[in-house]
Amino acid sequence: MTVLDSPIPRFHLAVPVDDLTAARRFYGDVLGLEEGRSADTWVDWNLQGHQFVTHLTPGRAQRIHNPVDGHDVPVPHFGLLLTTPQFHQLADRLRAAGTEFVIQPYVRFEGLKGEQWTMFLLDPAGNALEFKAFADDSQVFAA
């Protein structure tokens, strides 16, 4: 068995933030992630079993967007694939917290292969997040 054959595939992702207090409010309070270890310059988060880390890094690069489905999608971005009920629960939670969406929750490819709900938002440091839910989870990698 190789590392890539792990029965529990998990990823580690570290992103820059310019304010750890704001990151704690957003990732802990708004998104509801469990906080793990931390230090003065970083915080570990449990992102559905994945190790997600916010690192204090002053200064941000210029934002880049790509046109996708009539929207300016921020690049880079990261997020989770959720079930449709989880997607709508998160969208409601984000709206209740007063979150500004880069791209409001909507259905793309409706009635087609790869139909999915998607939404984009920025964390307080400007990191772009996408959350999505496929109508048919078997089509996540369908061409």
C-alpha positions as CSV (number, residue, x, y, z in Angstrom):
1,M,0.0,0.0,0.0
2,T,1.3,3.4,-0.9
3,V,0.6,6.8,0.7
4,L,-1.8,7.5,-2.2
5,D,-3.8,4.3,-1.4
6,S,-4.6,5.5,2.1
7,P,-8.1,4.4,3.2
8,I,-8.6,7.9,4.5
9,P,-7.3,10.3,1.9
10,R,-6.8,13.7,3.5
11,F,-5.2,16.8,2.3
12,H,-3.2,19.6,4.0
13,L,-3.6,23.1,2.8
14,A,-2.1,26.3,4.3
15,V,-3.3,29.7,3.2
16,P,-2.1,33.2,4.1
17,V,-4.2,35.5,6.3
18,D,-3.4,39.0,7.6
19,D,-5.4,38.8,10.8
20,L,-5.7,35.6,12.9
21,T,-8.5,37.1,15.0
22,A,-10.6,37.7,11.9
23,A,-9.6,34.2,10.6
24,R,-10.8,32.6,13.9
25,R,-14.1,34.5,13.7
26,F,-14.7,33.4,10.1
27,Y,-13.4,29.8,10.1
28,G,-14.5,29.1,13.7
29,D,-17.7,31.1,14.2
30,V,-19.1,31.6,10.7
31,L,-18.0,28.3,9.0
32,G,-18.1,26.3,12.3
33,L,-14.7,24.6,11.9
34,E,-13.1,23.0,14.9
35,E,-9.9,24.7,15.9
36,G,-6.9,22.5,16.5
37,R,-3.3,23.4,17.4
38,S,-2.2,27.0,17.1
39,A,0.7,29.4,17.7
40,D,1.2,33.2,17.5
41,T,1.4,33.0,13.7
42,W,-0.8,30.1,12.6
43,V,-4.0,28.1,13.4
44,D,-4.9,24.5,12.4
45,W,-8.6,23.8,11.5
46,N,-10.5,20.6,10.9
47,L,-12.0,21.0,7.5
48,Q,-14.1,17.8,7.5
49,G,-11.1,15.7,8.4
50,H,-8.6,17.7,6.3
51,Q,-5.9,19.7,7.9
52,F,-6.4,23.3,6.9
53,V,-4.0,25.9,8.3
54,T,-4.2,29.7,8.3
55,H,-0.8,31.3,8.5
56,L,-0.3,35.0,9.4
57,T,1.3,36.5,6.3
58,P,1.0,40.3,5.9
59,G,0.5,41.6,2.4
60,R,-1.6,40.0,-0.4
61,A,-1.0,39.5,-4.1
62,Q,-3.3,41.0,-6.7
63,R,-6.5,39.0,-7.2
64,I,-6.9,37.1,-10.5
65,H,-10.2,36.1,-12.1
66,N,-11.1,33.7,-14.9
67,P,-14.4,33.9,-16.8
68,V,-16.5,30.7,-16.1
69,D,-20.2,30.3,-16.9
70,G,-20.7,34.1,-17.2
71,H,-19.0,34.8,-13.8
72,D,-15.5,36.1,-12.9
73,V,-14.2,33.2,-10.8
74,P,-11.4,34.1,-8.4
75,V,-8.1,32.2,-8.8
76,P,-6.8,30.5,-6.8
77,H,-9.6,29.2,-4.7
78,F,-10.4,26.1,-2.6
79,G,-13.4,24.6,-0.9
80,L,-15.5,21.4,-0.4
81,L,-17.9,19.2,-2.3
82,L,-21.0,19.0,-0.1
83,T,-24.3,17.2,-0.4
84,T,-27.1,19.4,-1.6
85,P,-28.7,19.7,1.8
86,Q,-25.3,20.6,3.3
87,F,-24.8,23.2,0.6
88,H,-28.0,24.9,1.4
89,Q,-27.4,24.8,5.1
90,L,-24.0,26.4,4.6
91,A,-25.5,29.1,2.3
92,D,-28.1,29.9,4.9
93,R,-25.4,30.1,7.6
94,L,-23.3,32.4,5.5
95,R,-26.3,34.7,4.7
96,A,-27.2,34.8,8.4
97,A,-23.6,35.9,9.2
98,G,-23.9,38.7,6.6
99,T,-21.3,37.2,4.2
100,E,-20.8,39.0,0.9
101,F,-20.6,36.5,-1.9
102,V,-18.3,36.9,-4.9
103,I,-20.8,34.7,-6.7
104,Q,-24.1,34.1,-5.1
105,P,-25.3,30.5,-4.7
106,Y,-26.8,29.2,-8.0
107,V,-27.2,26.1,-10.1
108,R,-24.8,25.8,-13.0
109,F,-25.2,23.3,-15.9
110,E,-28.9,22.8,-14.9
111,G,-30.3,19.7,-16.5
112,L,-26.9,18.8,-18.0
113,K,-24.1,16.4,-17.1
114,G,-22.3,17.9,-14.1
115,E,-25.2,19.9,-12.8
116,Q,-24.1,21.5,-9.5
117,W,-24.9,24.2,-7.0
118,T,-22.0,26.5,-6.4
119,M,-21.0,29.7,-4.5
120,F,-17.9,31.7,-4.1
121,L,-16.9,34.0,-1.2
122,L,-13.7,35.5,0.3
123,D,-12.4,35.0,3.8
124,P,-11.4,38.1,5.8
125,A,-7.9,37.9,4.3
126,G,-9.2,37.7,0.7
127,N,-8.7,34.0,0.2
128,A,-11.3,32.7,-2.2
129,L,-13.5,29.7,-1.3
130,E,-15.9,27.7,-3.4
131,F,-18.5,25.3,-2.0
132,K,-20.4,23.1,-4.4
133,A,-22.9,20.2,-4.5
134,F,-23.4,18.0,-7.5
135,A,-26.9,16.8,-8.4
136,D,-25.3,13.4,-9.1
137,D,-22.1,12.8,-7.2
138,S,-21.0,10.2,-9.7
139,Q,-20.5,13.1,-12.2
140,V,-17.8,15.0,-10.2
141,F,-15.2,14.0,-12.7
142,A,-17.4,13.4,-15.7
143,A,-16.1,14.8,-19.0
